[in-house]
Amino acid sequence: MQTSYLSDISTWRERASIKGIPSICSAHPTVIEAAMLHAGRKGCHLLVEATCNQVNQDGGYTGMTPADFKSFVETIAAKTGFPLDRLILGGDHLGPNPWKTLPADDAMAKACEMIKAYAEAGFTKLHLDTSMGCAGEPVALPDALTAERAARLAAVAEKALQGKPGVKPVYIVGTEVPIPGGAMEELDVLEVTKPEAALETIAVHRRAFEAAGVKEAFSRVIGAVVQPGVEFGNENVIAYIPQKAAALSAALSDLPGLVFEAHSTDYQSREALRQLVLDGFAILKVGPGLTFALREAYYGLDRIAEFLFPGKRQETLVAVIERVLTADPGNWEKYYHGSESERHIQRHFSYSDRIRYYWPHPEIAAAVTSLFALLEGIDIPETLISQYLRPSYQSVRQGKIAPRAEALALDAIDLVLEDYFEACR
């Protein structure tokens, strides 16, 4: 089998050029299209990851299996002309999380099915996340049990690929893993992972992989998820403070061949992202921050359409989203807190951006289609772009971006992507 592009990522800090890689954690086609266009212009690799909740053998909230997601991404690659040999597919939080309300044996059986499906579909970066308790277990598990379950999943993936050609998967492990999608409450301060805890995480996983008979697979563990002190809640962002993570960063000198993977880096500044990469957090996960930017663009276009064509639609996009989310609160209700007015704000403007779960909803998808149909072929006046899509205004003025709805939506995402790709250079 071939060697992964990521296999030597621990040496990238010595390079004069690319020192890390953004991980695009999104199943939204416009986000993936924007990422491919951006990486294509840069001439670099693109890492796209699906999470266990988005994509699994049961379909996840997108309705896609891993094989479906691969086909979905490759279709976008064909549209954008992005070369498949520079595309890396990853699986994020692969473990029992979608089924953690079940007893551990049942949840792990489902997790084994899932990772087998990811491996067979050709995902070559696999984040093993078994850190959460299942029914009747504590919320956080002992390191040894987490590692034992992770090694079991690795063994399933390795067996599924035995004797098959292609790229051998690389693995990410960890025991202090943030929950997918950001914190469920407001945060004032975060405890950075202790260096000794990071060292123990690797040691306990090494032993577990050996005990599970997949010692060779451990040689393809390229990183560990740790907490460098970055996170976001519904209304606030905890910014990276390098001094607080200095000891953790220094621990990499005792972990040859490994980097740290930073989750929940959404909404960090470019300088903070750059410093994370320089400090050894070479894989920068971003997801909600990209769909948040897309949602901002959609809402700006919604206001523009209503101003240019008042009464042409029965409902604005914002009105449809509010109606659907209040009728179907399952994907946001337990995450948003406070009074009804506070929850109303969070439904639309939370950093956690749980609207991202609803873009595939038939009524919302139809409302987006209606919005873009109304604006199709329209050169939007610069003054309206200044009012409602201000981040793109100068690029439109300079002729870099067409004053069209689709170009403006892509540009909103591109502005976020630029921070990540530049931080990794």
FIBA-883217 format. One line per 5 residues: for each residue x, y, z of C-alpha. Coordinates in steps of 0.5 Angstrom, whole numbers, plus 500, padded with zeros to 3 digits. Layout:
<recs>
X/Y/Z ~ ...
</recs>
This chain:
<recs>
500/500/500 ~ 502/507/499 ~ 504/512/504 ~ 500/518/506 ~ 502/525/505
501/526/512 ~ 505/521/515 ~ 511/526/516 ~ 507/531/518 ~ 511/532/525
517/534/520 ~ 513/540/517 ~ 515/545/522 ~ 522/544/519 ~ 520/546/512
520/553/509 ~ 513/553/506 ~ 507/549/509 ~ 508/547/516 ~ 501/545/518
494/543/515 ~ 487/546/516 ~ 482/540/517 ~ 475/542/513 ~ 470/539/518
464/540/514 ~ 459/536/509 ~ 456/543/506 ~ 457/543/498 ~ 458/550/498
464/550/504 ~ 467/544/500 ~ 467/547/494 ~ 470/554/497 ~ 475/550/500
477/546/493 ~ 477/552/489 ~ 482/555/495 ~ 486/549/495 ~ 487/549/488
489/556/487 ~ 494/555/492 ~ 496/548/489 ~ 496/545/496 ~ 493/538/499
486/539/502 ~ 484/535/508 ~ 476/534/508 ~ 473/530/514 ~ 466/528/516
464/527/523 ~ 461/521/526 ~ 454/524/527 ~ 454/527/520 ~ 456/521/516
456/514/518 ~ 453/507/516 ~ 446/509/518 ~ 447/515/514 ~ 448/520/520
444/527/519 ~ 446/528/512 ~ 443/521/510 ~ 450/519/507 ~ 454/513/508
462/514/508 ~ 462/511/501 ~ 456/516/499 ~ 460/522/502 ~ 466/520/498
462/520/492 ~ 459/527/494 ~ 466/530/495 ~ 469/527/488 ~ 463/530/485
465/537/487 ~ 472/536/486 ~ 470/534/478 ~ 466/541/478 ~ 472/545/481
477/541/477 ~ 481/539/484 ~ 485/534/483 ~ 484/527/487 ~ 491/526/488
491/532/493 ~ 485/530/496 ~ 485/527/503 ~ 479/524/506 ~ 478/524/514
473/521/519 ~ 473/525/525 ~ 470/523/532 ~ 470/515/530 ~ 467/512/536
461/510/540 ~ 459/518/540 ~ 452/517/536 ~ 450/511/540 ~ 453/513/547
446/512/550 ~ 446/505/548 ~ 450/500/553 ~ 458/500/551 ~ 458/493/548
452/495/543 ~ 455/502/542 ~ 462/499/540 ~ 459/494/536 ~ 456/500/532
462/504/532 ~ 466/498/529 ~ 461/498/523 ~ 462/505/522 ~ 470/505/522
470/499/517 ~ 465/503/513 ~ 470/509/513 ~ 476/505/512 ~ 473/501/506
471/507/503 ~ 478/510/502 ~ 478/515/508 ~ 486/515/510 ~ 486/519/516
482/516/522 ~ 481/520/528 ~ 479/514/534 ~ 475/518/539 ~ 472/513/544
473/518/550 ~ 466/518/552 ~ 462/514/557 ~ 456/510/554 ~ 450/508/558
451/507/565 ~ 458/509/565 ~ 461/516/567 ~ 462/521/562 ~ 469/521/562
473/514/561 ~ 479/512/564 ~ 485/513/559 ~ 486/505/559 ~ 479/504/557
479/509/552 ~ 486/506/549 ~ 483/499/549 ~ 477/501/545 ~ 481/506/540
485/500/539 ~ 479/495/538 ~ 477/500/532 ~ 484/501/529 ~ 484/493/529
477/493/525 ~ 480/498/520 ~ 486/494/519 ~ 483/488/518 ~ 478/491/513
484/494/509 ~ 488/487/509 ~ 491/485/502 ~ 488/491/499 ~ 492/497/495
492/504/496 ~ 494/509/502 ~ 495/506/509 ~ 491/510/514 ~ 494/515/519
491/515/526 ~ 489/520/531 ~ 488/518/538 ~ 487/522/544 ~ 483/522/551
482/529/552 ~ 477/530/546 ~ 472/536/546 ~ 465/534/544 ~ 464/535/536
461/542/535 ~ 463/546/540 ~ 462/547/548 ~ 455/547/550 ~ 455/552/555
459/559/556 ~ 466/558/558 ~ 471/563/561 ~ 477/559/562 ~ 480/552/559
485/548/563 ~ 490/546/558 ~ 492/539/557 ~ 498/537/562 ~ 504/535/558
505/529/563 ~ 497/527/561 ~ 499/528/553 ~ 505/523/554 ~ 501/518/558
496/518/552 ~ 501/516/547 ~ 504/511/552 ~ 497/508/554 ~ 495/507/546
502/504/544 ~ 501/499/550 ~ 493/498/547 ~ 495/497/540 ~ 500/492/542
495/488/546 ~ 490/488/540 ~ 495/486/535 ~ 496/492/531 ~ 503/494/533
504/496/526 ~ 498/501/526 ~ 501/505/531 ~ 507/507/527 ~ 502/510/523
499/514/529 ~ 501/521/527 ~ 498/526/532 ~ 494/526/539 ~ 488/531/540
489/535/546 ~ 486/542/549 ~ 491/548/548 ~ 486/552/551 ~ 482/554/545
474/553/544 ~ 468/557/543 ~ 461/557/546 ~ 454/560/544 ~ 456/567/545
464/567/546 ~ 471/565/544 ~ 476/563/548 ~ 483/565/544 ~ 489/562/544
494/564/549 ~ 501/561/547 ~ 504/562/554 ~ 499/557/557 ~ 500/552/552
508/553/552 ~ 509/546/557 ~ 505/542/553 ~ 508/544/546 ~ 515/543/549
512/536/550 ~ 513/534/543 ~ 520/533/544 ~ 519/527/547 ~ 514/525/542
518/524/536 ~ 514/523/529 ~ 508/526/533 ~ 504/533/532 ~ 498/535/536
491/536/533 ~ 487/542/535 ~ 480/542/535 ~ 475/547/536 ~ 479/552/533
474/556/529 ~ 473/564/530 ~ 481/564/532 ~ 485/570/529 ~ 490/568/523
495/570/528 ~ 493/565/533 ~ 492/560/528 ~ 499/561/526 ~ 502/561/533
498/554/534 ~ 502/551/528 ~ 508/554/530 ~ 507/551/537 ~ 506/544/534
498/544/533 ~ 499/542/526 ~ 492/540/524 ~ 487/545/525 ~ 480/543/525
475/548/523 ~ 467/547/521 ~ 462/551/524 ~ 466/557/523 ~ 465/556/516
458/555/516 ~ 457/561/520 ~ 460/565/515 ~ 456/562/509 ~ 450/563/514
452/570/514 ~ 452/571/507 ~ 446/568/506 ~ 442/572/511 ~ 446/578/507
443/576/501 ~ 436/575/504 ~ 436/582/506 ~ 438/584/499 ~ 433/580/495
428/583/500 ~ 430/590/498 ~ 430/589/491 ~ 424/585/490 ~ 420/586/496
414/581/496 ~ 416/576/491 ~ 417/571/496 ~ 412/568/500 ~ 417/568/506
424/570/507 ~ 430/565/508 ~ 430/567/515 ~ 423/566/516 ~ 423/559/514
429/558/518 ~ 426/560/524 ~ 419/556/523 ~ 423/550/521 ~ 428/550/527
422/552/532 ~ 418/546/529 ~ 424/541/529 ~ 428/543/535 ~ 432/537/536
439/539/533 ~ 439/545/538 ~ 434/545/544 ~ 439/542/549 ~ 445/547/546
441/553/547 ~ 439/556/554 ~ 436/562/557 ~ 430/566/556 ~ 426/565/549
429/572/546 ~ 436/569/548 ~ 434/563/545 ~ 432/566/539 ~ 438/570/538
442/563/539 ~ 438/560/534 ~ 440/564/528 ~ 447/567/531 ~ 450/562/536
458/561/534 ~ 456/554/535 ~ 452/555/528 ~ 447/549/529 ~ 443/551/523
448/547/519 ~ 444/541/521 ~ 438/544/518 ~ 441/546/511 ~ 439/539/508
432/540/510 ~ 427/540/504 ~ 424/547/506 ~ 430/550/508 ~ 434/548/502
428/550/497 ~ 428/557/501 ~ 436/557/499 ~ 434/555/492 ~ 429/560/491
433/566/494 ~ 439/564/489 ~ 434/564/483 ~ 431/571/485 ~ 438/574/484
440/569/478 ~ 444/574/473 ~ 443/580/478 ~ 449/585/479 ~ 448/587/486
449/594/487 ~ 456/595/491 ~ 452/600/496 ~ 448/594/498 ~ 454/589/498
457/595/503 ~ 451/595/507 ~ 450/587/508 ~ 456/583/506 ~ 461/588/508
467/583/508 ~ 467/582/501 ~ 466/590/499 ~ 473/592/497 ~ 474/585/493
468/587/489 ~ 470/594/488 ~ 477/592/486 ~ 474/587/481 ~ 476/581/484
469/578/486 ~ 463/579/481 ~ 457/582/485 ~ 453/576/484 ~ 450/572/489
454/565/488 ~ 461/569/488 ~ 459/573/494 ~ 457/566/498 ~ 463/563/496
468/569/498 ~ 465/569/505 ~ 467/562/506 ~ 474/564/502 ~ 475/569/507
475/564/513 ~ 479/559/509 ~ 485/564/508 ~ 486/565/515 ~ 487/557/516
491/556/509 ~ 496/562/511 ~ 497/560/518 ~ 499/554/516 ~ 504/557/511
</recs>
